[in-house]
Amino acid sequence: MSGLKQSEELRPGGVVVRVEEDRLRTGGWRTGSKPEVELAKCVDCLLCWLYCPDSAVELDGTAFKGFDYDVCKGCELCAEVCPQDAIAMVAE
């Protein structure tokens, strides 16, 4: 059975609190490429974090820390939105 909760288990309004839910591990079926960052170019604009549909961008407070490859699917959105071209997609 999936990690989804039954409706009667949800908080009022159907709110799901992220820290209470298991993160789906999707990295085992990534597209064949993964993001790598050149930290010297990164300006911590956090657009990668904002656009990542899988919450794979890790932060250290308000600074970019890296990627959680267990949940990254290789969608390339982070590399596309990076204004400094600090993120590049590399083959697995």
TORKOL-102009 format. One record per residue: x negated, z, y negated of N, C-alpha, C in turn; residue number from 1; residue in three letters. Coordinates in Angstrom, 2 decimals. Layout:
N
n_east: X	n_up: Z	n_north: Y	ca_east: X	ca_up: Z	ca_north: Y	c_east: X	c_up: Z	c_north: Y	resi: NUM	resn: ala
...
//
This chain:
92
n_east: -0.84	n_up: 0.00	n_north: 1.19	ca_east: 0.00	ca_up: 0.00	ca_north: 0.00	c_east: -0.87	c_up: 0.00	c_north: -1.24	resi: 1	resn: met
n_east: -0.44	n_up: -0.66	n_north: -2.26	ca_east: -1.22	ca_up: -0.73	ca_north: -3.50	c_east: -1.21	c_up: 0.61	c_north: -4.22	resi: 2	resn: ser
n_east: -2.03	n_up: 0.71	n_north: -5.27	ca_east: -2.13	ca_up: 1.93	ca_north: -6.04	c_east: -1.03	c_up: 2.08	c_north: -7.07	resi: 3	resn: gly
n_east: -0.03	n_up: 1.20	n_north: -7.04	ca_east: 1.06	ca_up: 1.27	ca_north: -8.01	c_east: 1.94	c_up: 2.48	c_north: -7.73	resi: 4	resn: leu
n_east: 2.42	n_up: 3.10	n_north: -8.81	ca_east: 3.30	ca_up: 4.25	ca_north: -8.67	c_east: 4.75	c_up: 3.81	c_north: -8.60	resi: 5	resn: lys
n_east: 5.54	n_up: 4.58	n_north: -7.94	ca_east: 6.97	ca_up: 4.35	ca_north: -7.92	c_east: 7.53	c_up: 4.75	c_north: -9.28	resi: 6	resn: gln
n_east: 8.66	n_up: 4.17	n_north: -9.65	ca_east: 9.21	ca_up: 4.41	ca_north: -10.97	c_east: 9.48	c_up: 5.88	c_north: -11.24	resi: 7	resn: ser
n_east: 9.90	n_up: 6.62	n_north: -10.23	ca_east: 10.18	ca_up: 8.05	ca_north: -10.45	c_east: 8.91	c_up: 8.88	c_north: -10.63	resi: 8	resn: glu
n_east: 7.75	n_up: 8.30	n_north: -10.33	ca_east: 6.48	ca_up: 9.00	ca_north: -10.50	c_east: 5.87	c_up: 8.79	c_north: -11.88	resi: 9	resn: glu
n_east: 6.40	n_up: 7.83	n_north: -12.64	ca_east: 5.86	ca_up: 7.52	ca_north: -13.96	c_east: 6.32	c_up: 8.52	c_north: -15.00	resi: 10	resn: leu
n_east: 5.54	n_up: 8.65	n_north: -16.03	ca_east: 5.93	ca_up: 9.49	ca_north: -17.17	c_east: 7.13	c_up: 8.85	c_north: -17.87	resi: 11	resn: arg
n_east: 7.85	n_up: 9.59	n_north: -18.67	ca_east: 8.97	ca_up: 9.00	ca_north: -19.42	c_east: 8.50	c_up: 7.79	c_north: -20.21	resi: 12	resn: pro
n_east: 9.28	n_up: 6.75	n_north: -20.18	ca_east: 8.91	ca_up: 5.53	ca_north: -20.88	c_east: 8.00	c_up: 4.63	c_north: -20.07	resi: 13	resn: gly
n_east: 7.67	n_up: 5.03	n_north: -18.85	ca_east: 6.84	ca_up: 4.20	ca_north: -17.99	c_east: 5.37	c_up: 4.18	c_north: -18.38	resi: 14	resn: gly
n_east: 4.90	n_up: 5.20	n_north: -19.08	ca_east: 3.52	ca_up: 5.24	ca_north: -19.55	c_east: 2.57	c_up: 5.47	c_north: -18.38	resi: 15	resn: val
n_east: 1.54	n_up: 4.65	n_north: -18.31	ca_east: 0.49	ca_up: 4.82	ca_north: -17.31	c_east: -0.78	c_up: 5.22	c_north: -18.05	resi: 16	resn: val
n_east: -1.34	n_up: 6.36	n_north: -17.71	ca_east: -2.55	ca_up: 6.85	ca_north: -18.36	c_east: -3.75	c_up: 6.35	c_north: -17.58	resi: 17	resn: val
n_east: -4.66	n_up: 5.64	n_north: -18.25	ca_east: -5.77	ca_up: 4.97	ca_north: -17.59	c_east: -6.61	c_up: 5.92	c_north: -16.74	resi: 18	resn: arg
n_east: -6.92	n_up: 7.10	n_north: -17.23	ca_east: -7.79	ca_up: 8.01	ca_north: -16.49	c_east: -7.14	c_up: 8.51	c_north: -15.20	resi: 19	resn: val
n_east: -5.83	n_up: 8.37	n_north: -15.08	ca_east: -5.14	ca_up: 8.81	ca_north: -13.89	c_east: -5.02	c_up: 7.72	c_north: -12.83	resi: 20	resn: glu
n_east: -5.32	n_up: 6.49	n_north: -13.19	ca_east: -5.14	ca_up: 5.37	ca_north: -12.28	c_east: -6.47	c_up: 4.92	c_north: -11.69	resi: 21	resn: glu
n_east: -6.43	n_up: 4.45	n_north: -10.45	ca_east: -7.61	ca_up: 3.88	ca_north: -9.82	c_east: -7.89	c_up: 2.52	c_north: -10.44	resi: 22	resn: asp
n_east: -9.18	n_up: 2.24	n_north: -10.68	ca_east: -9.55	ca_up: 0.92	ca_north: -11.20	c_east: -9.66	c_up: -0.04	c_north: -10.03	resi: 23	resn: arg
n_east: -9.05	n_up: -1.19	n_north: -10.17	ca_east: -9.13	ca_up: -2.19	ca_north: -9.12	c_east: -10.52	c_up: -2.79	c_north: -9.12	resi: 24	resn: leu
n_east: -11.15	n_up: -2.80	n_north: -7.97	ca_east: -12.49	ca_up: -3.35	ca_north: -7.82	c_east: -12.38	c_up: -4.83	c_north: -7.50	resi: 25	resn: arg
n_east: -12.66	n_up: -5.67	n_north: -8.49	ca_east: -12.48	ca_up: -7.11	ca_north: -8.33	c_east: -13.81	c_up: -7.85	c_north: -8.27	resi: 26	resn: thr
n_east: -14.92	n_up: -7.16	n_north: -8.47	ca_east: -16.22	ca_up: -7.81	ca_north: -8.53	c_east: -16.61	c_up: -8.55	c_north: -7.26	resi: 27	resn: gly
n_east: -15.99	n_up: -8.24	n_north: -6.13	ca_east: -16.31	ca_up: -8.90	ca_north: -4.88	c_east: -15.85	c_up: -10.34	c_north: -4.83	resi: 28	resn: gly
n_east: -15.02	n_up: -10.74	n_north: -5.74	ca_east: -14.56	ca_up: -12.13	ca_north: -5.76	c_east: -14.73	c_up: -12.76	c_north: -7.13	resi: 29	resn: trp
n_east: -15.84	n_up: -12.44	n_north: -7.77	ca_east: -16.14	ca_up: -12.99	ca_north: -9.09	c_east: -16.27	c_up: -14.52	c_north: -9.01	resi: 30	resn: arg
n_east: -16.19	n_up: -15.19	n_north: -10.11	ca_east: -16.17	ca_up: -16.66	ca_north: -10.18	c_east: -17.48	c_up: -17.32	c_north: -9.76	resi: 31	resn: thr
n_east: -18.51	n_up: -16.56	n_north: -9.55	ca_east: -19.82	ca_up: -17.13	ca_north: -9.20	c_east: -20.84	c_up: -16.93	c_north: -10.30	resi: 32	resn: gly
n_east: -20.37	n_up: -16.47	n_north: -11.45	ca_east: -21.29	ca_up: -16.14	ca_north: -12.53	c_east: -20.91	c_up: -14.79	c_north: -13.11	resi: 33	resn: ser
n_east: -21.89	n_up: -14.14	n_north: -13.73	ca_east: -21.64	ca_up: -12.83	ca_north: -14.33	c_east: -22.30	c_up: -12.78	c_north: -15.70	resi: 34	resn: lys
n_east: -21.81	n_up: -11.92	n_north: -16.58	ca_east: -22.40	ca_up: -11.83	ca_north: -17.92	c_east: -23.67	c_up: -10.98	c_north: -17.92	resi: 35	resn: pro
n_east: -24.64	n_up: -11.44	n_north: -18.68	ca_east: -25.84	ca_up: -10.65	ca_north: -18.96	c_east: -26.01	c_up: -10.62	c_north: -20.46	resi: 36	resn: glu
n_east: -26.53	n_up: -9.51	n_north: -20.95	ca_east: -26.66	ca_up: -9.35	ca_north: -22.40	c_east: -28.12	c_up: -9.23	c_north: -22.79	resi: 37	resn: val
n_east: -28.45	n_up: -9.79	n_north: -23.93	ca_east: -29.76	ca_up: -9.60	ca_north: -24.55	c_east: -29.53	c_up: -8.56	c_north: -25.66	resi: 38	resn: glu
n_east: -29.84	n_up: -7.30	n_north: -25.35	ca_east: -29.51	ca_up: -6.19	ca_north: -26.24	c_east: -30.13	c_up: -6.33	c_north: -27.63	resi: 39	resn: leu
n_east: -31.27	n_up: -7.00	n_north: -27.74	ca_east: -31.90	ca_up: -7.17	ca_north: -29.04	c_east: -31.02	c_up: -7.99	c_north: -29.99	resi: 40	resn: ala
n_east: -30.17	n_up: -8.85	n_north: -29.46	ca_east: -29.26	ca_up: -9.66	ca_north: -30.27	c_east: -27.94	c_up: -8.96	c_north: -30.56	resi: 41	resn: lys
n_east: -27.57	n_up: -7.98	n_north: -29.75	ca_east: -26.26	ca_up: -7.32	ca_north: -29.85	c_east: -26.17	c_up: -6.50	c_north: -31.14	resi: 42	resn: cys
n_east: -25.07	n_up: -6.67	n_north: -31.88	ca_east: -24.83	ca_up: -5.93	ca_north: -33.11	c_east: -23.69	c_up: -4.92	c_north: -32.97	resi: 43	resn: val
n_east: -23.27	n_up: -4.67	n_north: -31.74	ca_east: -22.19	ca_up: -3.71	ca_north: -31.45	c_east: -20.90	c_up: -4.02	c_north: -32.21	resi: 44	resn: asp
n_east: -20.54	n_up: -5.29	n_north: -32.27	ca_east: -19.26	ca_up: -5.65	ca_north: -32.90	c_east: -18.09	c_up: -5.32	c_north: -31.98	resi: 45	resn: cys
n_east: -18.37	n_up: -5.20	n_north: -30.68	ca_east: -17.43	ca_up: -4.83	ca_north: -29.63	c_east: -16.30	c_up: -5.84	c_north: -29.42	resi: 46	resn: leu
n_east: -16.49	n_up: -7.08	n_north: -29.85	ca_east: -15.50	ca_up: -8.11	ca_north: -29.55	c_east: -15.41	c_up: -8.33	c_north: -28.05	resi: 47	resn: leu
n_east: -16.54	n_up: -8.20	n_north: -27.35	ca_east: -16.52	ca_up: -8.35	ca_north: -25.88	c_east: -15.62	c_up: -7.29	c_north: -25.26	resi: 48	resn: cys
n_east: -15.70	n_up: -6.08	n_north: -25.75	ca_east: -14.87	ca_up: -4.98	ca_north: -25.24	c_east: -13.40	c_up: -5.24	c_north: -25.56	resi: 49	resn: trp
n_east: -13.14	n_up: -5.72	n_north: -26.76	ca_east: -11.77	ca_up: -5.98	ca_north: -27.19	c_east: -11.10	c_up: -7.07	c_north: -26.36	resi: 50	resn: leu
n_east: -11.82	n_up: -8.13	n_north: -26.05	ca_east: -11.23	ca_up: -9.27	ca_north: -25.36	c_east: -11.28	c_up: -9.18	c_north: -23.84	resi: 51	resn: tyr
n_east: -12.09	n_up: -8.31	n_north: -23.28	ca_east: -12.24	ca_up: -8.24	ca_north: -21.82	c_east: -10.91	c_up: -7.82	c_north: -21.17	resi: 52	resn: cys
n_east: -10.33	n_up: -8.69	n_north: -20.32	ca_east: -9.04	ca_up: -8.36	ca_north: -19.70	c_east: -9.14	c_up: -7.34	c_north: -18.58	resi: 53	resn: pro
n_east: -10.36	n_up: -7.02	n_north: -18.14	ca_east: -10.54	ca_up: -6.12	ca_north: -17.00	c_east: -11.22	c_up: -4.81	c_north: -17.36	resi: 54	resn: asp
n_east: -11.44	n_up: -4.55	n_north: -18.62	ca_east: -12.15	ca_up: -3.34	ca_north: -19.07	c_east: -13.50	c_up: -3.22	c_north: -18.38	resi: 55	resn: ser
n_east: -14.21	n_up: -4.33	n_north: -18.27	ca_east: -15.51	ca_up: -4.33	ca_north: -17.60	c_east: -16.65	c_up: -4.03	c_north: -18.56	resi: 56	resn: ala
n_east: -16.38	n_up: -4.01	n_north: -19.86	ca_east: -17.42	ca_up: -3.71	ca_north: -20.85	c_east: -17.50	c_up: -2.20	c_north: -21.00	resi: 57	resn: val
n_east: -18.70	n_up: -1.67	n_north: -20.79	ca_east: -18.91	ca_up: -0.23	ca_north: -20.88	c_east: -19.50	c_up: 0.13	c_north: -22.23	resi: 58	resn: glu
n_east: -19.03	n_up: 1.24	n_north: -22.78	ca_east: -19.50	ca_up: 1.71	ca_north: -24.08	c_east: -20.17	c_up: 3.07	c_north: -23.95	resi: 59	resn: leu
n_east: -21.09	n_up: 3.32	n_north: -24.87	ca_east: -21.70	ca_up: 4.63	ca_north: -25.04	c_east: -21.26	c_up: 5.09	c_north: -26.42	resi: 60	resn: asp
n_east: -20.12	n_up: 5.76	n_north: -26.46	ca_east: -19.51	ca_up: 6.09	ca_north: -27.74	c_east: -18.93	c_up: 4.83	c_north: -28.35	resi: 61	resn: gly
n_east: -19.54	n_up: 4.36	n_north: -29.45	ca_east: -19.09	ca_up: 3.12	ca_north: -30.08	c_east: -20.14	c_up: 2.02	c_north: -29.96	resi: 62	resn: thr
n_east: -21.07	n_up: 2.17	n_north: -29.04	ca_east: -22.12	ca_up: 1.17	ca_north: -28.84	c_east: -21.97	c_up: 0.52	c_north: -27.47	resi: 63	resn: ala
n_east: -22.30	n_up: -0.77	n_north: -27.42	ca_east: -22.27	ca_up: -1.51	ca_north: -26.16	c_east: -23.29	c_up: -0.90	c_north: -25.21	resi: 64	resn: phe
n_east: -22.88	n_up: -0.68	n_north: -23.97	ca_east: -23.76	ca_up: -0.07	ca_north: -22.97	c_east: -24.10	c_up: -1.06	c_north: -21.85	resi: 65	resn: lys
n_east: -23.15	n_up: -1.87	n_north: -21.44	ca_east: -23.37	ca_up: -2.82	ca_north: -20.36	c_east: -22.06	c_up: -3.26	c_north: -19.75	resi: 66	resn: gly
n_east: -22.14	n_up: -3.80	n_north: -18.54	ca_east: -20.96	ca_up: -4.30	ca_north: -17.85	c_east: -20.75	c_up: -3.56	c_north: -16.52	resi: 67	resn: phe
n_east: -19.52	n_up: -3.33	n_north: -16.17	ca_east: -19.17	ca_up: -2.78	ca_north: -14.86	c_east: -18.87	c_up: -3.97	c_north: -13.96	resi: 68	resn: asp
n_east: -19.86	n_up: -4.36	n_north: -13.17	ca_east: -19.73	ca_up: -5.55	ca_north: -12.33	c_east: -18.76	c_up: -5.35	c_north: -11.17	resi: 69	resn: tyr
n_east: -18.35	n_up: -4.12	n_north: -10.93	ca_east: -17.35	ca_up: -3.87	ca_north: -9.88	c_east: -15.97	c_up: -4.36	c_north: -10.28	resi: 70	resn: asp
n_east: -15.73	n_up: -4.47	n_north: -11.59	ca_east: -14.42	ca_up: -4.92	ca_north: -12.05	c_east: -14.47	c_up: -6.25	c_north: -12.81	resi: 71	resn: val
n_east: -15.66	n_up: -6.73	n_north: -13.13	ca_east: -15.81	ca_up: -8.00	ca_north: -13.84	c_east: -15.50	c_up: -9.16	c_north: -12.91	resi: 72	resn: cys
n_east: -14.66	n_up: -10.09	n_north: -13.38	ca_east: -14.31	ca_up: -11.27	ca_north: -12.59	c_east: -15.07	c_up: -12.51	c_north: -13.03	resi: 73	resn: lys
n_east: -15.88	n_up: -12.41	n_north: -14.06	ca_east: -16.64	ca_up: -13.55	ca_north: -14.53	c_east: -15.83	c_up: -14.54	c_north: -15.33	resi: 74	resn: gly
n_east: -14.87	n_up: -14.07	n_north: -16.09	ca_east: -13.96	ca_up: -14.96	ca_north: -16.83	c_east: -14.64	c_up: -15.63	c_north: -18.02	resi: 75	resn: cys
n_east: -15.76	n_up: -15.11	n_north: -18.48	ca_east: -16.56	ca_up: -15.67	ca_north: -19.58	c_east: -16.02	c_up: -15.40	c_north: -20.97	resi: 76	resn: glu
n_east: -14.93	n_up: -14.65	n_north: -21.09	ca_east: -14.39	ca_up: -14.37	ca_north: -22.43	c_east: -15.40	c_up: -13.63	c_north: -23.30	resi: 77	resn: leu
n_east: -16.12	n_up: -12.68	n_north: -22.71	ca_east: -17.09	ca_up: -11.90	ca_north: -23.49	c_east: -18.16	c_up: -12.81	c_north: -24.10	resi: 78	resn: cys
n_east: -18.65	n_up: -13.75	n_north: -23.31	ca_east: -19.68	ca_up: -14.68	ca_north: -23.79	c_east: -19.11	c_up: -15.61	c_north: -24.86	resi: 79	resn: ala
n_east: -17.87	n_up: -16.01	n_north: -24.71	ca_east: -17.24	ca_up: -16.93	ca_north: -25.68	c_east: -17.02	c_up: -16.28	c_north: -27.04	resi: 80	resn: glu
n_east: -16.67	n_up: -14.99	n_north: -27.06	ca_east: -16.35	ca_up: -14.34	ca_north: -28.33	c_east: -17.55	c_up: -13.69	c_north: -29.00	resi: 81	resn: val
n_east: -18.69	n_up: -13.62	n_north: -28.33	ca_east: -19.87	ca_up: -12.96	ca_north: -28.90	c_east: -20.41	c_up: -13.77	c_north: -30.07	resi: 82	resn: cys
n_east: -20.36	n_up: -13.23	n_north: -31.30	ca_east: -20.80	ca_up: -13.99	ca_north: -32.47	c_east: -22.32	c_up: -14.15	c_north: -32.55	resi: 83	resn: pro
n_east: -23.06	n_up: -13.35	n_north: -31.79	ca_east: -24.51	ca_up: -13.39	ca_north: -31.83	c_east: -25.12	c_up: -14.15	c_north: -30.64	resi: 84	resn: gln
n_east: -24.27	n_up: -14.69	n_north: -29.77	ca_east: -24.73	ca_up: -15.34	ca_north: -28.53	c_east: -25.66	c_up: -14.41	c_north: -27.74	resi: 85	resn: asp
n_east: -25.32	n_up: -13.13	n_north: -27.74	ca_east: -26.10	ca_up: -12.15	ca_north: -27.00	c_east: -25.72	c_up: -12.10	c_north: -25.53	resi: 86	resn: ala
n_east: -24.56	n_up: -12.64	n_north: -25.20	ca_east: -24.07	ca_up: -12.61	ca_north: -23.81	c_east: -24.12	c_up: -14.02	c_north: -23.24	resi: 87	resn: ile
n_east: -24.76	n_up: -14.12	n_north: -22.08	ca_east: -24.84	ca_up: -15.40	ca_north: -21.39	c_east: -24.33	c_up: -15.21	c_north: -19.97	resi: 88	resn: ala
n_east: -23.69	n_up: -16.23	n_north: -19.46	ca_east: -23.22	ca_up: -16.20	ca_north: -18.07	c_east: -24.34	c_up: -16.73	c_north: -17.18	resi: 89	resn: met
n_east: -24.65	n_up: -15.97	n_north: -16.14	ca_east: -25.72	ca_up: -16.36	ca_north: -15.20	c_east: -25.15	c_up: -16.42	c_north: -13.80	resi: 90	resn: val
n_east: -25.74	n_up: -17.27	n_north: -12.98	ca_east: -25.30	ca_up: -17.41	ca_north: -11.59	c_east: -25.55	c_up: -16.11	c_north: -10.83	resi: 91	resn: ala
n_east: -24.68	n_up: -15.82	n_north: -9.90	ca_east: -24.83	ca_up: -14.62	ca_north: -9.05	c_east: -26.03	c_up: -14.76	c_north: -8.16	resi: 92	resn: glu
//
